Amino acid sequence: MSYEPTPTRIALWHLVIALLIMGAIAAVTIQMAWSASMEYCRPFATHMTDKTIKRIWVTFYHTCLNQDEDPTEPDDWASINEIIQQTGIGVVPAGPEPKPRPDPPLASELAPEVCGKPASGFAIASSEQTRWCKSNFRSFRSSDGTVVCKKTRRRVPCA
């Protein structure tokens, strides 16, 4: 019985060799995950724990002072958590309603012309302005909305 290399066997060996090479490359290039040092994390955790304990102590102290009578000590964690939640530790208060944004200015209000051409007259960053800039300037870059002027060879906003 003789071994004859067939195209299927050759392709299979090529696949095995390619997988072995890719595995070797992956093993060499994989980097270890790094973390902060224990010398830093231990004092950091201690400091943050001290701050948290002081904050909770102040919360319970103020809660006690605001009672009409001496409060009873909570018996379980659920009661303690309820006091903490009522006082708002970790709760971010809601701010005022955001002001509505004004409509963006028209391009012609900011720059009367772009590289010697009259400005588009469309709102900044609108689809109409982008279309106008693309059709009037081959150097238009949509990522930042700029064009290159032929005379100055400088990139300027397309208005």
C-alpha positions as CSV (number, residue, x, y, z in Angstrom):
1,M,0.0,0.0,0.0
2,S,1.6,3.2,-1.1
3,Y,0.9,6.8,-0.1
4,E,-0.1,9.0,-2.9
5,P,-0.6,12.7,-2.3
6,T,-4.0,13.7,-3.6
7,P,-5.2,17.3,-4.0
8,T,-7.5,16.8,-1.0
9,R,-4.7,15.5,1.2
10,I,-2.4,18.3,0.2
11,A,-5.1,20.9,0.9
12,L,-5.8,19.3,4.3
13,W,-2.1,19.4,5.2
14,H,-1.9,23.1,4.1
15,L,-4.8,23.9,6.3
16,V,-3.2,22.1,9.3
17,I,0.0,23.9,8.8
18,A,-1.8,27.3,8.4
19,L,-3.7,26.7,11.6
20,L,-0.5,25.8,13.5
21,I,1.2,28.9,12.2
22,M,-1.8,31.1,13.2
23,G,-1.8,29.5,16.7
24,A,1.9,30.2,17.1
25,I,1.5,33.8,16.1
26,A,-1.5,34.2,18.4
27,A,0.5,32.7,21.3
28,V,3.3,35.1,20.7
29,T,1.2,38.2,20.4
30,I,-1.3,37.7,23.2
31,Q,-0.5,40.1,26.0
32,M,-1.2,39.6,29.6
33,A,-4.0,41.7,31.1
34,W,-2.5,44.3,33.4
35,S,-4.0,45.8,36.5
36,A,-3.0,48.4,39.1
37,S,-0.5,47.3,41.6
38,M,-1.5,45.9,45.0
39,E,0.8,48.5,46.6
40,Y,-1.5,51.2,45.1
41,C,-4.9,49.3,45.5
42,R,-4.6,48.5,49.2
43,P,-4.2,52.2,50.4
44,F,-6.8,53.2,47.7
45,A,-9.4,50.7,49.1
46,T,-8.6,51.8,52.7
47,H,-9.0,55.5,51.8
48,M,-12.3,55.0,50.0
49,T,-13.6,52.7,52.8
50,D,-12.8,55.4,55.3
51,K,-14.6,58.1,53.2
52,T,-17.6,55.8,52.8
53,I,-17.8,55.0,56.5
54,K,-17.5,58.7,57.4
55,R,-20.3,59.6,54.9
56,I,-22.6,56.9,56.3
57,W,-21.8,57.9,59.9
58,V,-22.7,61.5,59.1
59,T,-25.9,60.3,57.4
60,F,-27.0,58.3,60.4
61,Y,-26.0,61.2,62.8
62,H,-28.1,63.7,60.8
63,T,-31.0,61.2,60.6
64,C,-30.9,60.8,64.4
65,L,-30.8,64.6,65.0
66,N,-33.8,65.1,62.8
67,Q,-36.0,62.7,64.8
68,D,-38.5,64.0,67.3
69,E,-37.5,61.3,69.7
70,D,-34.6,59.0,70.2
71,P,-34.8,56.5,67.2
72,T,-34.5,52.8,67.7
73,E,-31.5,51.0,66.3
74,P,-32.2,49.0,63.1
75,D,-32.2,45.2,63.5
76,D,-31.4,44.1,60.0
77,W,-29.6,45.2,56.9
78,A,-32.8,45.9,55.1
79,S,-33.7,48.6,57.7
80,I,-30.2,50.1,57.5
81,N,-30.4,50.2,53.7
82,E,-33.8,51.8,53.9
83,I,-32.4,54.7,56.1
84,I,-29.5,55.1,53.7
85,Q,-31.8,55.2,50.6
86,Q,-34.1,57.7,52.3
87,T,-31.2,60.1,53.0
88,G,-30.0,59.9,49.4
89,I,-26.5,58.5,49.6
90,G,-25.5,57.7,46.1
91,V,-28.6,59.4,44.6
92,V,-27.9,62.2,42.1
93,P,-30.5,64.9,42.4
94,A,-32.3,65.8,39.3
95,G,-31.2,69.0,37.7
96,P,-33.2,71.7,36.0
97,E,-34.8,70.9,32.6
98,P,-32.2,71.3,29.8
99,K,-32.6,74.4,27.7
100,P,-33.7,73.7,24.1
101,R,-30.8,74.0,21.7
102,P,-31.2,76.9,19.2
103,D,-31.2,76.0,15.5
104,P,-27.7,76.0,14.1
105,P,-26.7,79.1,12.3
106,L,-26.8,79.2,8.6
107,A,-23.4,78.8,6.9
108,S,-23.7,82.2,5.2
109,E,-24.0,83.9,8.6
110,L,-20.7,82.5,9.7
111,A,-18.7,82.9,6.5
112,P,-20.0,84.8,3.5
113,E,-17.8,82.7,1.2
114,V,-15.7,79.5,1.0
115,C,-12.5,79.6,-1.0
116,G,-13.9,82.4,-3.1
117,K,-17.3,80.8,-3.7
118,P,-20.5,82.1,-2.0
119,A,-21.5,80.1,1.1
120,S,-24.1,77.4,0.7
121,G,-26.8,79.2,2.8
122,F,-27.8,75.9,4.5
123,A,-27.6,75.1,8.2
124,I,-24.2,73.9,9.4
125,A,-23.7,70.1,9.3
126,S,-27.1,69.6,7.6
127,S,-27.5,67.1,4.9
128,E,-28.1,69.9,2.4
129,Q,-24.9,71.6,3.3
130,T,-22.9,68.4,3.1
131,R,-24.4,67.7,-0.3
132,W,-23.5,71.2,-1.5
133,C,-20.0,70.9,-0.2
134,K,-19.5,67.6,-1.9
135,S,-20.8,68.9,-5.2
136,N,-18.7,72.1,-5.1
137,F,-15.4,70.9,-3.7
138,R,-13.6,67.7,-4.6
139,S,-11.4,68.1,-1.4
140,F,-14.5,68.0,0.9
141,R,-13.8,65.8,3.9
142,S,-17.1,64.8,5.6
143,S,-15.4,63.7,8.9
144,D,-14.7,67.3,9.9
145,G,-16.6,69.2,7.2
146,T,-13.6,71.0,5.7
147,V,-12.3,71.7,2.2
148,V,-8.9,72.7,0.8
149,C,-8.7,76.0,-1.0
150,K,-6.8,76.0,-4.2
151,K,-5.1,79.3,-3.7
152,T,-4.0,79.0,-0.1
153,R,-3.7,75.2,0.1
154,R,-5.2,75.3,3.6
155,R,-8.1,73.3,5.0
156,V,-11.0,75.5,6.0
157,P,-14.6,74.8,7.1
158,C,-17.1,74.4,4.3
159,A,-19.9,76.8,5.0
